[in-house]
């Protein structure tokens, strides 16, 4: 689910758009499960995913980017500026 790269930490994410509210809800099939209120139209869900993760990880939105799966439910997200341990502890607090 979480990997180290030269650029930062990668997180495998599975999103569920059009949920009642946006939240990180757990782990499913080795990926972080995130419910998003936004629909998957014109990148709205991707924007909301970045906002949810930035808030949970306490980093600016510019520190997070979607590197794989821009138009899919399964995505890979890159987080810059945090260690693997920081990411794990902050995600565990939100779940």
N, C-alpha and C positions, 0 to 999 in steps of 0.2 A: 504494500500500500504506500509506503514512504521510502524514497530512495535518495541517495546523495549524488549530486553531479558537481562538476566544476563551477557551474553557474549558481547553484543553490540546492534547494530541496524540492523533489518532485513528489506529488501526491496524486494517486489514482482516485478519481471522483466519479460517482454515479449520481446524476441529477434527476429529479422528478419535477418537471415544470407544472405550472397551474395548480400548485398545492394551496391549501387554505392559508398557510403562512410560510415564510422563509425561515429555515432553521437547519442546522446540522443535526441529524437524527440518529446516527450510528454508523455501523459498518455492515456492508453486504457484499459477499463474494470477493473479499479482498479489496474493496474500494470504500472510501468515505461516502456515505449516503447523505445527500443534501436535498431538501425539499425547497423549491423556489416558487414564489407566488407568481412570478412573471411567466408569460407564455413564451414558447420557443419561436418567436417571430422577430425578424430583423435584429437579432443579437440581444434582445432584451433579457433573456435568461442568462446569457453569458455575463452581461454587465452586472446583474444581480448576484450571480455566483461570486464574482470578484469582490463585490461589496460585502457579502456574507463572510467570505473567508478573511478578508482584510480586517473586518470587525472582530472575528473570533481570534485571529492571530495577532491582533494589535499592531498591524503594520499599515503603511499607506497603500492605497490601491495600486499605485505604480510598482509596488514590490511583487505583485502577483500577475502572472500571465498564463493564459491557456495555450499550451504548446501542442496539444493533440486532441482531436475530437471536437473541433469548433462547432460542428453541426450535429453532434451525436450526444446521446445520453451519457456515454462513457467518455471521460475526459482525463487528460493529464495536465496538471497545473504545476507551474514552477513558482516557488516562493524564494525570494532573495532577501538576505539580511538576517536570517534566523538559522540557528543550528537545528539539527535533527531532534535533539532533546527538547529544545524550546517548542518546536512544532508539535511534538507528541504531547507534551504537558499541557499546552494551550488547547489542543483539540480534545484531550480527555476532560478538561474542565467544562467544555461546552456540551459534551454528549450526556 
